[in-house]
Each structure stands twice: as C-alpha cells, then as structure tokens.
Amino acid sequence: MERKMFCYQCQETAGCTGCTLSGVCGKKPDVAAMQDLLVYVTKGLSAVTTALREQGAEIPADVNHLITLNLFTTITNANFDKEAIESRIRMTLSETQRLLPQVENQAALPAAALWDGSENWEAKAAQVGVLATENEDIRSLRELITYGLKGLSAYSKHANALLQDNAAVDAFLQRALAATLDDSLTAEDLIVLTMETGKYGVEGMALLDQANTTAYGNPEITKVSIGVGKNPGILVSGHDLRDLEMLLQQTQGTGVDVYTHSEMLPAHYYPAFKKYPNFVGNYGNAWWKQKEEFESFNGPILMTTNCIVPPKDSYKDRLYTTGAAGYPGCKHIPGGIGEEKDFSALIAQAKTCPPPQEIEQGEITGGFAHAQVLALADKIVDAVKSGAIRKFVVMAGCDGRAKSRDYYTEFAKALPKDAVILTAGCAKYKYNKLPLGDIGGIPRVLDAGQCNDSYSLAVIALKLKEVFGLADINDLPIVYNIAWYEQKAVIVLLALLYLGVKNIHLGPTLPAFLSPNVAKVLVDTFGIAGIGTVESDLALFFGDSEASR
C-alpha cells in the first residue's frame, strides 16, 4: 500500500509503528507534509542563528520567538490548518534569507539553511521528512531530540507570552535543532545531546514556573466546581494562561461565564484568577472527550494550544483558535507576544447561546504545586516517617482515547491505602474524580497542575531528597508510573533522566520512535520499562505480600 505520510511522534500512532495514510489525530497527509517542511526550514534557520552566535552576534528576540512558535505549531493536535503552516514556512524562509548574508562561512551550513523555497513544496517535504535519515538508530535519536525540543518550545512559548525569556534555552534549542542535520554526529554524540536536552528541559520548565507564579501567584489548594451556572458561557482549553487572563478581563460585566476544559483546569489554582467572579468552574474531562462535551457546552470554545480533536459540524462554528493552534474553517484570534487579543467575537456569540448543559456535579481539588506541597513538608515527612505514607506514586503525563489507558484508573483504584499519587498533566482525569480519600488530611491525589506544571514534581522530589538527607534521588519512597501521549511528555521524561531518576515505567506503550538499540540504551542506563498488568506492577512497586494493603 502506498505511503502517503509518515508520522510517529505521538503514543497513538497507527500500530505503534507510524501513521502512513492519515494521522490517528486527524492530521491529513498534506498537512503532515507541510509540518515536516516547517520543521526542516526551522532547522535551517536554527543553523544560521547558531552560526551567527558563534561569530558573536546577538539574535533578536523575535527570531527566537519565531523558531519556538514554529516547533509548537507542529506538536500533536495543535494545528491542522495547512494555510497557517505554509504562512509560517514563508516567514521562516524570509528570515533565513535575511540573516544568511551575515554568516561568514556559508559553506559550512547544512542544505536546509540554504534552501530558498523555490522548489515544489510537496516534493521537498517528501525528501526531508522523518524517513530521510536512513540509519534507524540515528533517526531514532534525532527524532527523540526533536520531539523533546518541541516540548521545550511549548514551555518557552508560554513563558514568552508572559514576557519572560531565557537566552540560554533559546540558544540551546536552536543549536540542538541544527545538530539533527549534522551527518558527522555519531549515535554516541546524539545520546549526549539527548541528555543535554533534558538539562535544558529543566531550565525551560523553571522559566515557565517563574513566569506563571510571578504573574499569577503560587497555586493554592483549591476546590473547583464541575457543575454549571445559569449564564451563557465560554469554554477555554489549552495551556496559555495569558490568553485566559485577557478573556476574563474582557468578559467582566457581560453576563458571560468562563469555564475551563481539560488542560486549562489548573488555572483555577492561581490566586490572580480568583478575583474574577465569572470564572466559575471546570467543564468536562480530558481532551479526547471534547466532541461530546463541546457539543453539550452550547457556547463558544477557545483553543489556546493543543489538544484539538477535529470538530463536529454541530459546534465547529463555535470553535475558535489562537496562538499556535489552528483548524481550517474555524475562526482564529490573532495577536502576538505583548499584544492585546480581541475576544469580542466570542463574547458576542456567547450571548446568543443557551447556558451549558450540566453533565456532572460536585468539586475536584487541586493546587498541589511545589510551593503548596513544601508548605506541608513537615506534615508529609512526619507521615512518611510514621509509616502512614509508604510511597508516593508519580502518575503524571497524558490521557488519551486508547482502551489500554483504563489501566491507569484501575491502578489508582488498586493502590495500597498508604500510597499517595503525585500528578501533573491530563493523565489525572483517569483518577482525579475517584473517592480515594486522604491520609491524615493529606489527599491521596496531589494534583500539581498540567504538563506545564511538571516542574513542581521535580522540585518536590529534590526537596524531599534534601529533607531526608539522601545522596540519591532514587532512594526516595517514590515510584514512577507515567502515561505519555505527545511531545511535552517527551521533554518531561528527558528532564527526569537528566535529574538522575531511574526505573521509570512508561505506557501504555513505549514510543514508536525508539529503535530497539536506542530503547536498549534507555533500559540499560536508566531502567526505563513499559507497563504490565495492574497486579504485576503493584507487586513490583510494593511487593507481592503488601500490594493489597
């Protein structure tokens, strides 16, 4: 059968080998081709900026932001709009051609930096996609690095939106992108670069944490309503807190309520958002349920980033995108870094819509980011020392459609009563509404936020290591059973590996982009493993005789 595309960057890739006819995510071959071409020209521009830095030049912030947003645009389920992607290719080619004459040794640049876009784009995309690298192990490592950088771009972009930059992170991201074009690098060289990607992943997450907490305060333990009110509403998903802030400001006094969906849930934990009386709660569950939940919401939906599921016609005219997100036929709200976006179209449409249809009632509790958990450190340490808490189980990461992900619900249900879950990411929707109770007032699900908040889990682990006086982070009573879906999970994994965390279990499948040899390196060096059955994994983590306590 003829291959029309090739993409294996997400966990749900077809057959756990690669999507070749159409993306499981809904991405069509022509869009996949333009995303491949956008990555290629972005690598070319990055080779130019890296060469200029080596000459002592300073790269303007708008060029850094262009590269960051390009990568973010190609993350799974972020942008399906071919025209928008082609526009970014044109901008990137233009910037490359503008900077190219400043490079002293152009002969040392890769072909991607010299391509001017004059060839047929579809034909060029077919030549430069993932499979252009013939050696399986080199390809695997290049893609592992690239996907990690895509995740890093997400953290950087959100920090940039709050006017925070890290020049070292930008320079590394571009240097590493350029390095994936360098045929002189061996597998050993690329393994070193992979670990360096994890190092800068930690820095990127720290940058975003600083940006969010500086702008909105430290997250607090918060009960969030999951019911509905009587006013018409606007539903916001994605991860961009600055977009949410602008929308909340513009909806004051309009009679329109604002709800979060899926990835945006952690916004409720930040003190700055609690001053808005029309910020009323969270509607629905994880991103993959949006077709049913967006339909029943009745009002406009704003997608600030991924994850977009191709919409039904019944609500497509109510779906808006902004930033890196895009979907053909849906209205896109423009606005760059530092610019005020105009959400009046959503507000006007909301006023014509009935209130949301109620799909559940009650509350969920979150806000256990690092500042809040460290404020409870004495209580937590006492609980560990007394044996009330035997282990923490990090169940961070992503949710998804696959039936195999029910494993995480069943695993959470079956955990011993003296185990506490640490989570960040939409994986929490597999268990955050279960009645798991608490241990001496400490909830058994400590929700630090979204994948953007994964930095909190690293800070908590490092602080506990310090408090307990341990030399090795792996001596903590913490086990890692993480679900993954897209590229932000990849950078979180690489960050954990850089911090020295071993024996991480990753599921529901290991990434298709890991060749057998690269997977073996991760297994042998870091103890990376897949998941088994709930029973076998509980026995592994807690011991056969104690797993049912």
Secondary structure, DSSP 4 states (H G I P E B T S, - for coil): ------B--STT-GGGT-BSSS-TTS--HHHHHHHHHHHHHHHHHHHHHHHHHHTTPPPPHHHHHHHHHHHHHTSTTTB--HHHHHHHHHHHHHHHHHHGGG-S-GGGS-HHHH--S-S-HHHHHHHHSGGG--SHHHHHHHHHHHHHHHHHHHHHHHHHHTT---HHHHHHHHHHHHHTT-TT--HHHHHHHHHHHHHHHHHHHHHHHHHHHHHH-----EEEE-S--SS-EEEEESS-HHHHHHHHHHHTTTT-EEEE-GGGGGGGGSGGGGG-TTEEEE-SSSGGGHHHHHHHH-S-EEE-SS------HHHHTTEEEETT-B-TTSEEE---TTPPP--HHHHHHHTTSPPPPP---SEEEE---HHHHHHTHHHHHHHHHHTS--EEEE--B---S-GGGHHHHHHHHHS-TTEEEEE-SGGGGGTTTS---EETTEESEEE--SGGGTHHHHHHHHHHHHHTT-S-GGGSSEEEEEE--SHHHHHHHHHHHHTT----EEESS--TTS-HHHHHHHHHHH--B----HHHHHHHHH-TTTTT-
